[in-house]
């Protein structure tokens, strides 16, 4: 185990992405913060953070939550008011 210092952060994220991330964290019985740290550490090394079984589950969760965004959309998102939904 490596000791780290964690800080509280308030990040804004697309609603459906967050729902899928919470389901992944719950499935692996880890916190959302631990999941995000793992994803980022893998990305920093150019590695995929998920195995085939997790990717299959993610695909199902994306369908359930109607998440149609892809990596190509990552820098093209604009925010809308919740009232417009």
N, C-alpha and C positions, 0 to 999 in steps of 0.2 A: 504494500500500500504506500502511496505517496501522499504526503500531507499537502493540502492546498488551502488557500484563503479564498472563500467565495463571497461575492457581493450580491445584494439584492438589485435586480434590474427591472425596469418597466419597459418591455419591448412591445411594439404593436406588430401584429401579424394577421394575415388573411385568415378569416374565420374558419373556413373549411380545412385549411392546412393545419390549423391548431387542433381541430377536432381529430384529424387523422393522427397527428403526433401524440395526442393524449391517449388514443386507443393503442398505439404502439407501445408507449410507456407502460400503460396498464397491463398489456399482454406480457411484457417482459418483467413486470413487477418492479419497476424502477420509477424514480421521479422524472418529471418532464425535464427538469434541469440536467439530470444525469444523462438523459437521452440526447438532449441538445449538445452537451459537452462531447459525448461520444461521436455524434454526427460531425461536429466541427473538427475534432481531432483527426478523424478519418479523412475528411475533406482536405485538411492541411497537408496530408501525405498523399493526396490523389487517389485514395482508396474508397471503395464503396462500403458504407457502414452496415449494410444489410446483406444477409445471406438469401438464397433463393426462396426459402420458406417465408421469410419476412417480406420480401418483395411481392410474393403472391398475396399475402395478407394485406399489404399496403394497396395493391391493385383493387382488392375487394372493398377496402375501406374508402378508397377514392370513389368507387361506384356508389356506395351507400350514401356518401356525403356530397355526391354530384360535383366532385373536384375534378375539373377539366383543365386545370392549369398544368403547364409543363415547364421544364427548365428554360425553354425559349422565351417564356413569358416573364422570367424573373426580374428583368429591369424595365418592364413595360407596363407595370401595374399602376393604376391610379385609384385613389380612394373615393368612395361614394358615401353619402350620408346613409345611415341605417334606415331612415325614413323612406328612402327611394326603393328599398328592396321589396 
